[in-house]
Amino acid sequence: MSRAGTACATLVALVAGTLPVFAAVQPKLEPCLACHGAQGQSETANVPSLGAQNPAYVLIQLFMFREGLRIAEPMNDMAKGLSDDDLRSISGDIAALPPPKPPADDGDPSRLDRARALVEQNHCNICHRLDFSGQENVPRVADQREDYLLKALREYKSGARHGYDATMAEALQPVGDAQIVELAYYLAHLAAAR
């Protein structure tokens, strides 16, 4: 079996396993929180908030970092020594953290309205759900850092960021950069947009 085939088989086995959620922060999670924020609320530019992220999504991302299927330093080095059980445990711990807090400002109503129309036009609220809490292997993006969202959306569109499938790259092909800016703004201000 090829390396990619072996990686896919391992990933399926990991996701199929039970993903425990732990209330207490486990020691393996502490290095994650150094960059991603004490309660999973990032204060670092271009670093996502992890709080309340879907455990299946986190598990897949950690697996991809560990196996070198997704390149993002220092994540690749941090994930190298993690066992499958570690990946499951960290995924559960992250899911148990509180969700990201929205920004203090309410956002520009006209920008939020324009972006809401983009969301509906491009069906973003189907996979990511109406409240953008995500589901299973689809990430929570509600109230995520705007700078990180913008970076991630641009990387998906350009092909610089490879997902475990091509859904995001395909979904973003008809979306222009000015619209990506509006989508990132909307998702970062989701609580105000409701």
C-alpha positions as CSV (number, residue, x, y, z in Angstrom):
1,M,0.0,0.0,0.0
2,S,1.3,3.5,-0.8
3,R,2.2,6.0,1.9
4,A,-1.0,8.0,1.0
5,G,-3.1,4.8,1.2
6,T,-1.6,3.9,4.5
7,A,-2.2,7.4,5.8
8,C,-5.8,7.3,4.6
9,A,-6.5,3.9,6.2
10,T,-5.0,5.2,9.5
11,L,-7.1,8.3,9.4
12,V,-10.3,6.4,8.8
13,A,-9.5,4.2,11.8
14,L,-8.7,7.3,14.0
15,V,-12.0,9.1,13.1
16,A,-14.0,5.9,13.5
17,G,-12.7,5.6,17.1
18,T,-14.4,7.2,20.0
19,L,-13.4,10.8,20.6
20,P,-13.4,11.4,24.3
21,V,-14.1,14.9,25.7
22,F,-12.1,15.7,28.8
23,A,-13.1,18.6,31.1
24,A,-9.5,19.1,32.5
25,V,-6.7,20.3,30.3
26,Q,-4.4,17.4,29.6
27,P,-0.6,18.0,29.6
28,K,-0.3,17.2,25.9
29,L,-2.7,20.2,25.2
30,E,-0.6,22.7,27.1
31,P,1.9,23.4,24.2
32,C,-1.1,24.0,21.9
33,L,-2.6,26.6,24.2
34,A,0.7,28.5,24.2
35,C,0.0,29.7,20.7
36,H,-3.8,29.1,20.4
37,G,-4.7,30.9,23.7
38,A,-5.1,29.8,27.3
39,Q,-8.8,28.9,26.7
40,G,-8.4,28.2,23.0
41,Q,-9.0,31.9,22.2
42,S,-6.1,32.9,20.1
43,E,-4.5,36.4,20.5
44,T,-1.8,35.7,18.0
45,A,-2.1,37.0,14.4
46,N,-3.0,34.3,11.8
47,V,-3.3,31.6,14.5
48,P,-6.8,30.1,14.9
49,S,-8.8,29.9,18.0
50,L,-9.4,26.3,18.8
51,G,-12.1,26.4,21.4
52,A,-15.2,24.2,20.8
53,Q,-13.7,23.0,17.5
54,N,-15.2,19.7,16.2
55,P,-13.1,16.8,17.5
56,A,-13.2,14.9,14.2
57,Y,-12.0,18.0,12.3
58,V,-9.1,18.5,14.9
59,L,-8.2,14.9,14.8
60,I,-7.9,15.0,11.0
61,Q,-5.8,18.2,11.1
62,L,-3.5,16.8,13.7
63,F,-3.1,13.6,11.8
64,M,-2.3,15.5,8.6
65,F,0.3,17.6,10.5
66,R,1.9,14.5,12.0
67,E,2.0,12.7,8.6
68,G,3.3,15.7,6.7
69,L,0.1,15.9,4.6
70,R,-0.4,19.4,5.7
71,I,2.6,21.7,6.2
72,A,2.4,24.5,8.8
73,E,5.4,25.0,11.1
74,P,5.6,24.6,14.0
75,M,2.6,22.2,13.9
76,N,4.4,19.5,12.0
77,D,7.2,19.3,14.6
78,M,4.7,19.5,17.5
79,A,2.7,16.6,16.1
80,K,5.6,14.3,15.1
81,G,5.8,12.5,18.4
82,L,2.0,12.2,19.0
83,S,0.5,8.7,19.1
84,D,-3.0,8.0,17.7
85,D,-4.3,8.0,21.3
86,D,-2.7,11.4,21.9
87,L,-4.4,12.8,18.8
88,R,-7.8,11.5,20.0
89,S,-7.2,12.9,23.5
90,I,-6.1,16.4,22.3
91,S,-9.0,16.5,19.9
92,G,-11.5,15.8,22.7
93,D,-9.8,18.4,25.0
94,I,-10.0,21.1,22.3
95,A,-13.7,20.4,21.8
96,A,-14.3,20.9,25.5
97,L,-12.8,24.4,25.5
98,P,-15.2,27.3,25.3
99,P,-16.0,28.7,21.9
100,P,-14.2,31.8,20.6
101,K,-15.6,35.1,21.8
102,P,-16.8,37.5,19.1
103,P,-15.0,40.8,18.7
104,A,-16.0,43.7,20.9
105,D,-17.4,45.8,18.0
106,D,-20.8,45.0,16.5
107,G,-19.5,45.1,12.9
108,D,-20.6,47.2,10.0
109,P,-24.2,46.3,9.2
110,S,-23.8,46.9,5.4
111,R,-20.7,44.6,5.2
112,L,-22.5,42.0,7.3
113,D,-25.5,42.2,4.9
114,R,-23.4,41.9,1.8
115,A,-21.5,38.9,3.3
116,R,-24.8,37.3,4.4
117,A,-25.9,37.3,0.8
118,L,-22.5,35.7,-0.2
119,V,-23.0,33.0,2.4
120,E,-26.4,32.1,1.0
121,Q,-25.3,32.4,-2.6
122,N,-22.3,30.1,-2.1
123,H,-24.1,27.7,0.4
124,C,-21.4,28.1,3.1
125,N,-24.1,27.5,5.7
126,I,-24.8,24.0,4.4
127,C,-21.6,22.2,5.4
128,H,-20.7,24.6,8.2
129,R,-24.3,24.7,9.5
130,L,-26.6,27.7,9.9
131,D,-24.7,28.8,13.0
132,F,-21.3,28.0,11.5
133,S,-20.5,25.6,14.4
134,G,-19.5,23.0,11.8
135,Q,-20.1,19.3,12.0
136,E,-18.0,16.2,12.1
137,N,-15.0,16.9,9.8
138,V,-16.2,20.4,8.9
139,P,-14.7,23.1,11.1
140,R,-16.4,25.5,13.4
141,V,-15.7,29.0,11.9
142,A,-18.1,31.1,13.9
143,D,-16.4,34.0,15.6
144,Q,-13.0,32.8,14.4
145,R,-10.1,35.3,14.1
146,E,-10.7,37.4,11.0
147,D,-7.0,37.4,10.0
148,Y,-6.8,33.7,10.2
149,L,-10.1,33.2,8.2
150,L,-8.8,35.5,5.5
151,K,-5.5,33.6,5.3
152,A,-7.2,30.2,5.3
153,L,-9.8,31.1,2.6
154,R,-7.1,32.6,0.4
155,E,-4.9,29.6,0.8
156,Y,-7.8,27.2,0.0
157,K,-8.7,29.2,-3.1
158,S,-5.1,29.4,-4.4
159,G,-4.4,25.7,-3.6
160,A,-1.6,26.6,-1.1
161,R,-3.6,24.8,1.6
162,H,-4.6,21.3,0.8
163,G,-7.5,19.8,2.6
164,Y,-8.2,16.1,3.0
165,D,-10.6,16.7,0.1
166,A,-11.1,19.4,-2.6
167,T,-14.4,20.8,-1.3
168,M,-13.1,24.2,-0.1
169,A,-10.9,24.8,-3.2
170,E,-13.9,24.0,-5.4
171,A,-16.4,26.1,-3.4
172,L,-14.1,29.2,-3.5
173,Q,-13.3,29.1,-7.2
174,P,-16.1,31.5,-8.2
175,V,-15.5,33.8,-5.2
176,G,-13.3,36.8,-5.8
177,D,-10.8,38.2,-3.3
178,A,-13.0,41.2,-2.3
179,Q,-15.7,38.6,-1.5
180,I,-13.3,36.5,0.5
181,V,-12.5,39.6,2.6
182,E,-16.2,40.1,3.3
183,L,-16.7,36.4,4.2
184,A,-13.9,36.5,6.7
185,Y,-15.3,39.7,8.2
186,Y,-18.8,38.2,8.5
187,L,-17.6,34.9,10.1
188,A,-15.5,36.8,12.6
189,H,-18.5,39.0,13.5
190,L,-21.0,36.2,13.4
191,A,-22.6,36.9,16.8
192,A,-23.2,40.5,15.7
193,A,-24.6,39.4,12.3
194,R,-27.4,37.4,13.8
